[in-house]
Amino acid sequence: MEILNLTERVKNTIQLGESHFREFKSALEGRPEKKVPRQVKKICEDIGEALVSFANADGGELLVGVEDNGDITGVPHSEEDIETMLNAFKSHVHENSNLPMLNHVKLNIDGHLILFFAVAKGTSEIYQLPDGRCVRRQDKSTVPAPMNKILFERQEVKSREFDREFVDGALSTDLDLSLVQSMADTYLRGMSVEKYIQQIGLGEYTGNGLRLRRAALLLFAKDIQRWHPRSQVRIIKVNGTELQSGEKYNVLSDEIVSGNIFELLVKSWESLRPFLAFKTEFGLDAKFEQKYIYPELACREALVNAIAHRDYVIQNGIDVFIFDDRMEIKSPGVLLSTISLTDLLLLKNVHESRNSLIAKILRENKIMRELGEGMRRIFELMEEFELSRPTIASVDNYFNVTLYHRSVYSPKENEWLNLFERFYLSNLQKKIVVLGMNDRLISPSDIYQALNTNDRNIYDREVTALRVTGILKEIRTNAEASKMARVNNRKKQAIPRFKIEVPSLDTSFSSVSELAIFVANLPDNIDEESLEQYFRHCGTIERLIVPRDKHNGNKGRGFAFIWFKTEDELKNGLKLNGSILDGRVLRISQYSPPNKVKARRYGRIVKK
């Protein structure tokens, strides 16, 4: 058995740097060339604030005598001052706060004396500073936290403590040692399994050997059934939109995947993924293509959140129901009292982990996001796929996420958008085009509202793209709109200036005389040579135009035109829609200029 020496553990902590679980504090102040010891009172205040913030979050470690960059500068104070600092966890917190301390010691690291504090995550109370303030750790910062935001409900205490409980009779040999070793090597190469388990807080060495916390078994157990029989995901495919029983029972398949958390993450995703790809469409290259009916990443995010944040005290598994029109992911355990459905629906970045140790390991291995961030990403991905907004619910001891296979557009709106299909409109461009149904005239205010933004750059990018393709027609100039606004005492942005024009039927894909594409969302510093190089593998480039703004340093206007020699080369160019150039996602559509003279006015031809 290898015991992780506390000094060695602290050295490892310093190497890893500051994080949500670690903070360094200097004991010095002053100019770099003339550092002096900081006031003991100030250091004690820092200690109290850091420990309270960790205890109100997910627990953590504080090192005094270490700079933010990890340099060890030590604590050059007297023994009496050092004792005062070591007791700051009692003297510099509220008199009614009793922090769940794990360590408060002085250590000698590389010839420097430092102070090491470790505090667990609180489960039974909210901790305060002497003046009554409440703070908590968020990423690498200490932020104010109103008590009503982090008050614990009694019924949550057990579920919050569950993954941190020690399990009698559990040995390191009960773990999948090859899996743990791979994690240890990723953490710090050469670290043993025993030391890794201690370093990340999943176990502690006692006189009777290494004692494992329940999180270690949930994450790494060889035989999870022995420790948690319902560590599982059940995937049910239903024929129809409602689950029936008896003679009308309509379940097509019912599969249960079991395993430790790392196994569940892999196996349940492998089992679920095939159900996401049964929509077949005729692609540009005249071949049938399988398309995902839900965004893959949104489904994976929802599954990972369910596995990481479920209540493991409840002896039920995770259920995934796949209906014809939706997917429901039901995770045991209602939403924590510190998180509201409203905040999640408003896509606020709320942060709370029921299973703090499990979340810590998954997060540090970059497997999961926090609940608020992950939920926001799910909503964003569904919107990108033009699917209806997900719904979430916290009822009947379950937290449910429902993803819908349903367009955000009505059948009539989709019929209208189909008329513009060959232009490969972006999601934002489609929102503008829908505004113009039934010959409705469109104002700039209408467009800003449809795009849900006040960003002028986004407005210009999408409007310009639609105008140069001839879809968005100007019916009133800027000067005419200003005059009408004055006459009618209205805001100029509320004056209709555009209408949508349906593309003519004689400009079908196969009959385009100008084999050109329109490329939008380009960086404004793009040059013709770089753009030509990016598209060169598509085929012979006959002509390339990058429009420039003469009144703004001749910078690019964010879009370009490219002409190819053959129709196949044009198709190759269109396939780059959604690709990334200099960090920008390109929006590419076929371009059919109303006349060549207008297209030439946008910029100079760089290649013929």
ROMI-241106 format. One record per residue (C-alpha): residue in one letter; z, x, y. Coordinates in steps of 0.02 Angstrom, whole numbers, plus 32768, in hexadecimal, padded with zeros to 4 digits. Layout:
! ROMI-241106
AZXY
...
***
This chain:
! ROMI-241106
M800080008000
E7FCE804880AA
I8046801E8139
L7FF8801681E5
N8069807F8254
L808D802882F9
T805780C1835C
E7FB280C582FD
R7F9C800B8319
V7FB4801F83D5
K7F3680AE83D9
N7EB8803C8383
T7EDF7FB48401
I7EBC802A8492
Q7E15805B8445
L7DE37FA48439
G7E047F8684F2
E7E3F7EED8551
S7E137E40850F
H7E547D8F8502
F7EDF7DD78495
R7F017E7E84EB
E7F2F7EB8859A
F7F537F6485E5
K7FC37F82867E
S7FD5802386E0
A80828063870F
L803880C7879E
E7FF280A0884B
G7FA480FB88DD
R7F09816388FA
P7EB881B48861
E7EEC82628897
K7F9E822F88C1
K7FDF81AE8846
V8097817D884E
P8103810B87E0
R80F380528808
Q818A7FEB883B
V81ED7FB387A3
K81FA7F0387EA
K813C7EF387F5
I81237F348744
C81A57EB98701
E814D7E2A875A
D80A87E608709
I80FB7E67865E
G81477DBA866E
E80A37D6D86AA
A80397DBF8622
L80AF7D8D8595
V80BF7CD985D3
S80017CCB85E0
F7FEA7D0E852E
A80717C9B84E6
N80217C04853A
A7F787C3384F0
D7F5B7C878448
G7FDB7D13844C
G7FB47DC78477
E7FE87E7A849B
L80167ED1853E
L80167F8E8556
V806B7FD685F1
G80368087861C
V7F7F806F85F1
E7EF5805C8674
D7E737FD1866E
N7DF2804B8629
G7E65807E8599
D7EA2812485E3
I7F57814585B1
T7FBA8179864D
G8069814E8611
V810781088660
P815A819486C6
H81F7813086F1
S82AE814E86CA
E82FF81138629
E835E808F868A
D82BB804D86D8
I8265804C862F
E82F27FE485E3
T82E07F6B8674
M82257F5B864F
L82427F438595
N82B27EB085BC
A82377E608637
F82037DE385B0
K82AE7D9385CF
S82D67DBF8683
H822D7D9586CF
V82067CEE867D
H82527C43869E
E83087C388667
N82DD7BAE85EB
S824B7C0D859F
N82697C6984FD
L81CB7CCB84D8
P819B7CE1841F
M819F7DA0842A
L815F7E09839A
N817A7EB583E9
H81BF7F078487
V81CE7FC3846C
K81A9806A84BC
L813080DF8462
N80F281908478
I803381928475
D7FDE823A8488
G8072828084EA
H808281E9855D
L810C81688556
I80C980B6855A
L811780098544
F80D17F9484BF
F80EF7ED884BF
A80AC7E588442
V80C87D9D844F
A80937D1083DA
K803D7C6F840B
G80BF7BED843D
T80C17B4A83DD
S81617AF18410
E81667B0384CD
I81077B31856A
Y813F7BD485BB
Q815A7BEC8675
L81787C7786F3
P821B7C808757
D81CF7C1B87E6
G819A7B90876E
R80E27BBF876A
C80847BAE86C6
V7FF87C27869A
R7F8F7C4A8601
R7F127CCA85C1
Q7E597CA285CF
D7DE37D2A8592
K7E1E7DC485F4
S7E767D678680
T7F1C7D1186A2
V7EFC7C6786F1
P7F6C7BD98730
A7F867B5086B0
P7FD67AA986E0
M80597A7B865F
N800979D4863A
K7F6E7A308601
I7FC87A928579
L80587A218545
F80657A1B848A
E80737978842E
R80F4797D83A3
Q80777954831B
E800C79E9834C
V80917A6C8330
K807C7A7A8274
S7FBE7A81827C
R7FC77B088301
E803F7B718299
F7FE87B5581F2
D7F717BE981F4
R7FFE7C5F822B
E807B7C3181A3
F80A37CB58121
V80767C818070
D80F07CB17FE7
G80A07D007F4E
A7FFB7D2A7FA3
L7FC17DDE7F88
S7F357E467FD1
T7EE17E3D7F26
D7ECF7D817F42
L7E507DAA7FCA
D7D987DD27FBA
L7DB77E8B7FDA
S7CFF7EB97FEE
L7CED7E368077
V7D8C7E6F80CE
Q7D567F2580C3
S7CB07EFD8115
M7D0E7EA981A3
A7D847F3E81B1
D7CF07FB681BD
T7CA57F4D8247
Y7D4C7F4B82A3
L7D6C80078297
R7D0B806C8216
G7D7A80BB8192
M7E0B804181A5
S7E5580068100
V7E677F4F80CE
E7F257F5480DC
K7F217FA18189
Y7E9A7F2981C4
I7EFD7E91818A
Q7F957ED081EA
Q7F327F058284
I7EE37E59829E
G7F877DFE827E
L7F5D7DAE81D6
G7FEC7E05817C
E80887E6F8192
Y80D57EF48125
T81887ED580EC
G81FB7F25806C
N81AA7EB57FEA
G80FA7EE78016
L806F7E9E8081
R80907DE680AC
L7FF37D8280D0
R7FE27CF6814E
R7F877C58811B
A7EF47C86818D
A7ED17D1E8120
L7EBD7CAD8088
L7E577C2980E2
L7DE27CB08122
F7DD77D26808D
A7E217CDA7FEC
K7DC67CFE7F4A
D7DFD7C567F02
I7E137BE07F94
Q7E3B7B4D7F20
R7EE27B9D7EFA
W7F147BA17FB1
H7EB67B0F8000
P7E597A997F88
R7E017A408018
S7DB77AD7806E
Q7D0D7A888059
V7C777A3780AD
R7C2B799B8060
I7B757977808D
I7B3B78C3806F
K7A86788D8089
V7A7A77D280A7
N79DD77698093
G79DE77048133
T7A4A76F981CE
E7AEA76B48180
L7B4E76E280E4
Q7B4F76558064
S7BBD763A7FCB
G7BB575E07F24
E7B0775A97EEE
K7AC275DE7F98
Y7B07768E7F8A
N7A8576F87FE3
V7ABC77AD7FD3
L7A2A781C7FA2
S7A8D78BC7F89
D7B4378EF7F90
E7B7079A97F8B
I7C1979FB7FA0
V7C227AB27FD7
S7CC97B0A7FC1
G7D077BB77FED
N7D697C1E8068
I7D347C0D811D
F7CB57C9A8118
E7C687C528079
L7C657BA480C6
L7C0C7BE28160
V7B7F7C2980F5
K7B747BAE8064
S7B887B0C80C5
W7B027B428141
E7A8C7B6D80B2
S7AA97ABF8069
L7A987A64810F
R7A017AC08155
P797A7A7280E4
F79A779C58127
L797879FC81D7
A78C17A2081B3
F7865798C816A
K77F8795E8200
T7744799A81E6
E76C879A88275
F761479E38287
G761C7A8882E4
L75A67AE1835D
D755F7B4E82D3
A75277AB38271
K75B37AC781F2
F76447A5681C8
E76E77A9C820C
Q77997A6F81DE
K78007A48827A
Y78BB7A3A828B
I78F1798A82B6
Y799379CF8300
P79AC7A75835A
E79E47AF082D5
L7A5F7B488347
A7AAF7AA4837E
C7ACE7A7182C9
R7B127B1C829E
E7B837B1C8336
A7BC97A718306
L7BE77AAA8252
V7C3D7B4D8286
N7CAD7AEE8300
A7CDD7A728278
I7D0D7AFE81FF
A7D6B7B668280
H7DC87ADC82DD
R7DF07A5F8254
D7EA47A35822A
Y7EC67A928187
V7F6D7A388172
I7F09799B8146
Q7ED279A28092
N7E22796180B1
G7D7E79BC80C1
I7CF579B78144
D7C74792C812B
V7BC079398168
F7B5E7895815F
I7AA278A28176
F7A5777F881A2
D79A277D481CC
D79C877D08286
R7A607841829B
M7AD478C38252
E7B9178AB8256
I7C08793E8240
K7CBA7905821E
S7D4379888228
P7DF8796581F2
G7E71795C8285
V7E677904832C
L7E43796383CC
L7ED579C8840C
S7F3C79748494
T7F117A02850A
I7E5679DA8503
S7E0C7936853F
L7D6C78E48506
T7D3F78CF85BD
D7D46798C85DB
L7CD979AC8543
L7C5A79278578
L7C5679718626
L7C2F7A1785D0
K7CC57A6F861A
N7CF07B1585C8
V7D977ADB8581
H7DED7B5B8513
E7E687B358487
S7E747B6B83D2
R7EDA7B098354
N7EC57B9882D8
S7EE27C2B834D
L7ED67CB682CA
I7E3B7C6D8277
A7DE87C548320
K7E157D068353
I7DC37D5382B9
L7D267CE782C5
R7D187D06837E
E7D2F7DC38373
N7CAA7DC582EA
K7C377D638360
I7C277CD282E6
M7C677C478356
R7C7A7C13840A
E7D137BBD844D
L7D127B00843C
G7CE27ADA84F0
E7C597B5D84F7
G7C147B2E844C
M7C137A748476
R7BB77A968518
R7B337AF984BA
I7B197A698440
F7AF879F084D0
E7A827A6B8525
L7A1D7A888486
M7A0B79CE8465
E79CA79B88516
E794F7A4784FF
F790D79EE8464
E78FE794E84CB
L797778F58457
S79FA78758488
R7AA278B584C4
P7B1F78D28436
T7BBB78698429
I7C6A78A883FF
A7D03784783C8
S7DB6786B8395
V7DEF77DC8326
D7E4177B7827D
N7E80786A8269
Y7DCF78B1827A
F7D6B79048304
N7CB678C982F9
V7C1879138342
T7B7978A98332
L7ACC78F28351
Y7A3E78748364
H798B78838329
R7954781983BB
S78E978478451
V7934783F84FE
Y789477E58531
S786D772E850D
P77D6770184A0
K777276D8853E
E77A4777D858F
N777077DC84F3
E76C7778384F3
W76B177B885A7
L76E2786D8582
N7669787384EF
L75DB7867856D
F7610791485AC
E763179628502
R75A979E8850F
F75FC7A3085AB
Y76987A68854B
L770C7A2C85D5
S77BB7A7385E2
N784F79FE85CF
L786879FC868B
Q77B179D986AD
K77B979448638
K784878FD869D
I77DA79038738
V774478B886DF
V77AD782586A1
L77D877FE8757
G772077D78776
M770E774C86F6
N76BE76AA8732
D7673770187CB
R771E771F8817
L771C779388AC
I7796782588A3
S78027875892A
P785079238925
S78FB78CD8915
D78BD78738878
I788B791A882D
Y792E79728856
Q798F78E28809
A792378DF876C
L7939799B8756
N79F4798A8776
T79F47A2087EB
N79FB7A5288A2
D79A67AF8887E
R790A7B0A88E9
N78C37B928877
I78C87B1D87E0
Y78777A938848
D77EC7B068886
R77CB7B4D87DA
E77B57AA78781
V775C7A4D880F
T76E27ADD8829
A76BA7AE2876F
L768F7A29876E
R762A7A33880F
V75BA7AC387D9
T75927A6A8735
G755E79D28799
I75E2795D8751
L764E794D87EE
K75E479188883
E761C79248937
I7605787F8993
R765D78B18A33
T766D795C8A85
N771179A88ABA
A76E879848B72
E76BB78CF8B4B
A775E78BA8AEB
S77C178FE8B7F
K776D78848BF6
M778B77EF8B83
A784178218B6E
R785B78218C2B
V7803777B8C43
N786677278BB7
N790A77828BD9
R791077C78B27
K792A78718ADC
K788878CF8AC3
Q78B078F48A0C
A78B8783989EA
I7804781E8A26
P7788780D8993
R771078A18992
F76C678A588E3
K767B783F8857
I7653786787A2
E759D7869876D
V756E785286B6
P74FD78DF8678
S744778AD8660
L7410788F85AD
D737B790585BF
T73ED799D85CC
S7426799B8517
F745D7A3C84C3
S73B77A5A846D
S734B7A3B8506
V73A27AA5858A
S73227B0E85E5
E73A47B828633
L740A7BD285A7
A74A67BEF8611
I75627BE08601
F75E47BC28688
V76807C2F8675
A771E7BF586D1
N77CF7C3986E7
L77977CEC8700
P78097D698758
D77D37D7E880D
N77C07E3A87F8
I77417E2E876C
D76A27E948787
E75F57E708744
E75F17F0786D1
S76967ED9867B
L765E7E268662
E75B77E5C861E
Q760E7ED085A4
Y76807E428569
F75EC7DCF8540
R75707E548506
H758F7E38844C
C75567D828461
G74A37DBB847D
T742A7DED8505
I746A7DC285B3
E73D87D918622
R743B7D7386BF
L74F27D7886F6
I753C7D368798
V75EF7D4C87D6
P76077CE18873
R766E7D3988F9
D76D47D048990
K76947D658A27
H77297D2B8A8E
N77A87D718A12
G77797E2589F5
N76E17DF5898D
K77547DC788FD
G77117D62886E
R77247CA5887B
G77647C9587C8
F76C37C618773
A76197CA58740
F756D7C7586F9
I751C7CCF8667
W746A7CB28627
F74377CE18576
K738D7CFC8528
T739A7C878492
E73F37BE78463
D74547C4083D7
E74947CBF8455
L74C97C3084C6
K752C7BE48435
N75817C8C841A
G75B77C8B84D0
L75FC7BDB84C1
K76657C10842C
L76CA7C81849F
N77157BE784F2
G77D17BFF84EA
S77C87CBC84D3
I78327D2D8541
L77F37DA985C3
D78737E0F8627
G78FB7D9185FB
R78947CF98631
V785C7C7085B8
L77A17C5885D8
R77597BA985ED
I76A27BAE85BB
S76247B2085C2
Q75697B1085BF
Y751E7B18866E
S74857AB486A4
P746C7AD4875F
P741D7A4687C2
N73AA7AC8880D
K739A7B8487FF
V73A47BA388BA
K74547B5B88C5
A74907BC78835
R74497C648885
R74A97C428927
Y754F7C5D88CD
G75357D1888B6
R74C07DA58890
I745F7DBB87EE
V74997E5B879A
K74267E5F8704
K73797E1C86DC
***
